[in-house]
Amino acid sequence: MISAAIRELRFILPTTSSPLKKFIVEVYPQIKSQNPHLNVLVRESQGVKPTIVARLDKGVEVVKHVEGFSNAELKAFLSNP
């Protein structure tokens, strides 16, 4: 599910209910069981757009605003950032 190139994942969420929040609740246990050493950070803040930041090899960061994404689109991003 997670690309081997990902070294760290950051999920930035609005404090209101969001599909990204539901996605994290569903897939977090699977992500951590398959990638126990992967750093996964989840932050909530007011006035932000749902965003995933994937840090890859050599410190390269990919920032993706995921407002309105389906679960399938979120999984696709995590498998190929």
N, CA, C and O of each residue as an XYZ file, in Angstrom:
324
protein
N       0.820     -1.195      0.000
C       0.000      0.000      0.000
C       0.868      1.264      0.000
O       0.556      2.215     -0.717
N       1.940      1.294      0.783
C       2.800      2.471      0.878
C       4.028      2.267      0.004
O       4.638      1.198      0.014
N       4.382      3.294     -0.746
C       5.579      3.239     -1.576
C       6.819      3.066     -0.692
O       6.908      3.659      0.383
N       7.764      2.260     -1.146
C       9.006      2.046     -0.408
C       9.858      3.308     -0.357
O      10.757      3.409      0.478
N       9.591      4.268     -1.233
C      10.358      5.514     -1.274
C       9.981      6.474     -0.151
O      10.736      7.401      0.141
N       8.828      6.271      0.483
C       8.357      7.178      1.528
C       9.105      6.912      2.825
O       9.160      5.778      3.302
N       9.684      7.974      3.394
C      10.420      7.892      4.657
C       9.624      8.466      5.823
O       9.864      8.116      6.979
N       8.672      9.352      5.515
C       7.847      9.967      6.552
C       6.545     10.436      5.926
O       6.530     10.916      4.792
N       5.457     10.298      6.665
C       4.154     10.789      6.225
C       3.629     11.798      7.229
O       3.683     11.575      8.439
N       3.121     12.909      6.714
C       2.472     13.898      7.568
C       1.074     14.152      7.025
O       0.889     14.484      5.854
N       0.106     13.988      7.903
C      -1.290     14.255      7.555
C      -1.695     15.532      8.281
O      -1.611     15.602      9.507
N      -2.129     16.535      7.538
C      -2.559     17.799      8.120
C      -4.065     17.904      7.891
O      -4.537     17.886      6.754
N      -4.809     18.012      8.988
C      -6.271     17.933      8.930
C      -6.927     19.182      9.495
O      -6.389     19.808     10.408
N      -8.088     19.548      8.957
C      -8.876     20.590      9.619
C      -9.521     19.989     10.876
O      -9.684     18.773     10.975
N      -9.879     20.836     11.816
C     -10.487     20.321     13.047
C     -11.903     19.809     12.819
O     -12.435     19.062     13.640
N     -12.513     20.206     11.712
C     -13.849     19.703     11.389
C     -13.724     18.290     10.813
O     -12.630     17.859     10.450
N     -14.817     17.595     10.733
C     -14.825     16.256     10.166
C     -14.363     16.290      8.712
O     -14.726     17.193      7.959
N     -13.568     15.310      8.327
C     -13.072     15.283      6.952
C     -12.900     13.837      6.496
O     -12.631     12.959      7.315
N     -13.055     13.583      5.192
C     -12.836     12.228      4.676
C     -11.410     11.738      4.943
O     -11.193     10.540      5.121
N     -10.431     12.663      4.970
C      -9.047     12.262      5.250
C      -8.925     11.716      6.665
O      -8.199     10.749      6.897
N      -9.629     12.325      7.611
C      -9.602     11.854      8.994
C     -10.159     10.432      9.091
O      -9.592      9.582      9.778
N     -11.258     10.185      8.405
C     -11.849      8.845      8.396
C     -10.900      7.848      7.742
O     -10.770      6.713      8.201
N     -10.241      8.274      6.673
C      -9.269      7.421      5.984
C      -8.126      7.034      6.923
O      -7.725      5.871      6.970
N      -7.603      8.003      7.668
C      -6.499      7.730      8.584
C      -6.922      6.729      9.654
O      -6.175      5.802      9.966
N      -8.108      6.910     10.216
C      -8.607      5.988     11.242
C      -8.675      4.561     10.687
O      -8.378      3.600     11.397
N      -9.061      4.432      9.432
C      -9.188      3.106      8.821
C      -7.837      2.476      8.480
O      -7.640      1.286      8.726
N      -6.907      3.248      7.920
C      -5.680      2.648      7.376
C      -4.450      2.759      8.265
O      -3.461      2.068      8.021
N      -4.480      3.615      9.294
C      -3.301      3.781     10.144
C      -2.789      2.459     10.724
O      -1.588      2.196     10.651
N      -3.657      1.619     11.296
C      -3.144      0.355     11.839
C      -2.437     -0.509     10.784
O      -1.425     -1.148     11.073
N      -2.971     -0.521      9.584
C      -2.363     -1.298      8.503
C      -1.011     -0.694      8.093
O      -0.039     -1.419      7.882
N      -0.963      0.631      7.984
C       0.285      1.299      7.620
C       1.372      0.980      8.641
O       2.487      0.617      8.265
N       1.059      1.113      9.932
C       2.066      0.884     10.966
C       2.447     -0.592     11.095
O       3.595     -0.898     11.417
N       1.524     -1.501     10.855
C       1.874     -2.924     10.948
C       2.780     -3.339      9.793
O       3.653     -4.190      9.964
N       2.579     -2.747      8.624
C       3.413     -3.079      7.475
C       4.717     -2.278      7.435
O       5.690     -2.699      6.809
N       4.730     -1.129      8.102
C       5.890     -0.231      8.086
C       6.156      0.280      9.503
O       5.944      1.461      9.778
N       6.616     -0.587     10.404
C       6.729     -0.182     11.810
C       7.721      0.952     12.077
O       7.599      1.635     13.094
N       8.682      1.166     11.210
C       9.677      2.218     11.433
C       9.357      3.515     10.688
O      10.119      4.479     10.764
N       8.248      3.539      9.979
C       7.841      4.738      9.239
C       7.281      5.770     10.216
O       6.395      5.462     11.013
N       7.799      6.990     10.151
C       7.257      8.077     10.964
C       5.962      8.559     10.334
O       5.926      8.927      9.159
N       4.902      8.553     11.130
C       3.598      9.034     10.678
C       3.139     10.097     11.670
O       2.957      9.819     12.855
N       2.956     11.298     11.179
C       2.524     12.415     12.017
C       1.141     12.853     11.576
O       0.882     13.013     10.383
N       0.252     13.046     12.541
C      -1.106     13.502     12.262
C      -1.323     14.785     13.061
O      -1.188     14.789     14.285
N      -1.656     15.863     12.373
C      -1.864     17.147     13.026
C      -3.197     17.740     12.602
O      -3.571     17.703     11.429
N      -3.905     18.288     13.582
C      -5.150     18.999     13.310
C      -4.946     20.471     13.587
O      -4.266     20.847     14.542
N      -5.538     21.306     12.745
C      -5.425     22.745     12.917
C      -6.630     23.416     12.279
O      -7.227     22.889     11.340
N      -6.973     24.564     12.793
C      -8.095     25.310     12.230
C      -7.672     26.020     10.954
O      -6.560     26.537     10.847
N      -8.574     26.033      9.998
C      -8.366     26.804      8.786
C      -7.371     26.237      7.792
O      -6.856     26.974      6.952
N      -7.089     24.944      7.868
C      -6.168     24.333      6.903
C      -6.943     23.430      5.955
O      -8.037     22.962      6.273
N      -6.358     23.196      4.787
C      -6.930     22.234      3.852
C      -6.344     20.865      4.148
O      -5.181     20.767      4.543
N      -7.132     19.794      3.965
C      -6.586     18.455      4.163
C      -5.382     18.247      3.236
O      -5.482     18.425      2.022
N      -4.258     17.874      3.822
C      -3.009     17.777      3.077
C      -2.216     16.565      3.532
O      -2.215     16.215      4.712
N      -1.542     15.928      2.587
C      -0.576     14.866      2.906
C       0.786     15.340      2.433
O       0.940     15.800      1.302
N       1.770     15.222      3.310
C       3.151     15.529      2.960
C       3.928     14.220      3.071
O       3.967     13.597      4.132
N       4.538     13.816      1.975
C       5.342     12.592      1.962
C       6.802     12.994      1.783
O       7.172     13.603      0.779
N       7.634     12.642      2.780
C       9.068     12.889      2.637
C       9.690     11.641      2.050
O       9.533     10.543      2.582
N      10.394     11.818      0.952
C      10.980     10.702      0.215
C      12.487     10.642      0.461
O      13.019     11.365      1.303
N      13.158      9.779     -0.279
C      14.612      9.675     -0.204
C      15.254     11.039     -0.422
O      14.721     11.872     -1.154
N      16.377     11.258      0.200
C      17.188     12.477      0.049
C      16.437     13.739      0.450
O      16.772     14.828     -0.014
N      15.420     13.607      1.310
C      14.726     14.762      1.844
C      13.731     15.432      0.921
O      13.199     16.489      1.261
N      13.464     14.854     -0.229
C      12.488     15.422     -1.157
C      11.095     15.291     -0.546
O      10.715     14.219     -0.075
N      10.338     16.388     -0.557
C       8.982     16.362     -0.011
C       7.957     16.576     -1.111
O       8.114     17.441     -1.973
N       6.909     15.772     -1.061
C       5.790     15.906     -1.995
C       4.580     16.333     -1.168
O       4.170     15.627     -0.247
N       4.015     17.485     -1.501
C       2.862     18.028     -0.781
C       1.644     17.894     -1.689
O       1.655     18.346     -2.834
N       0.602     17.271     -1.164
C      -0.613     17.062     -1.961
C      -1.821     17.508     -1.143
O      -2.089     16.971     -0.068
N      -2.546     18.494     -1.665
C      -3.802     18.913     -1.043
C      -4.861     17.909     -1.493
O      -5.066     17.718     -2.692
N      -5.526     17.273     -0.546
C      -6.391     16.130     -0.874
C      -7.861     16.388     -0.553
O      -8.621     15.451     -0.309
N      -8.251     17.633     -0.555
C      -9.658     17.960     -0.299
C     -10.534     17.333     -1.382
O     -10.306     17.550     -2.572
N     -11.531     16.559     -0.972
C     -12.444     15.928     -1.914
C     -11.951     14.616     -2.502
O     -12.636     14.035     -3.344
N     -10.783     14.129     -2.086
C     -10.259     12.860     -2.595
C     -11.054     11.690     -2.017
O     -11.493     11.736     -0.868
N     -11.232     10.648     -2.819
C     -11.856      9.418     -2.344
C     -10.783      8.549     -1.678
O      -9.591      8.839     -1.783
N     -11.212      7.491     -0.999
C     -10.248      6.559     -0.393
C      -9.335      5.950     -1.450
O      -8.142      5.768     -1.208
N      -9.880      5.638     -2.606
C      -9.068      5.051     -3.676
C      -8.000      6.031     -4.148
O      -6.863      5.635     -4.405
N      -8.359      7.308     -4.263
C      -7.378      8.318     -4.685
C      -6.296      8.531     -3.628
O      -5.129      8.734     -3.962
N      -6.686      8.486     -2.351
C      -5.708      8.616     -1.274
C      -4.739      7.445     -1.276
O      -3.531      7.638     -1.133
N      -5.259      6.229     -1.436
C      -4.394      5.039     -1.497
C      -3.464      5.107     -2.695
O      -2.299      4.722     -2.600
N      -3.968      5.592     -3.821
C      -3.137      5.712     -5.020
C      -1.984      6.691     -4.772
O      -0.858      6.432     -5.195
N      -2.250      7.795     -4.102
C      -1.179      8.742     -3.806
C      -0.125      8.117     -2.894
O       1.071      8.301     -3.117
N      -0.558      7.379     -1.869
C       0.393      6.771     -0.941
C       1.236      5.679     -1.611
O       2.371      5.432     -1.204
N       0.687      5.040     -2.620
C       1.454      3.990     -3.301
C       2.371      4.560     -4.371
O       3.330      3.906     -4.782
N       2.078      5.794     -4.832
C       2.910      6.397     -5.866
C       2.901      7.927     -5.721
O       2.209      8.628     -6.459
N       3.683      8.426     -4.755
C       3.652      9.889     -4.532
C       4.351     10.585     -5.664
O       4.439     11.813     -5.674
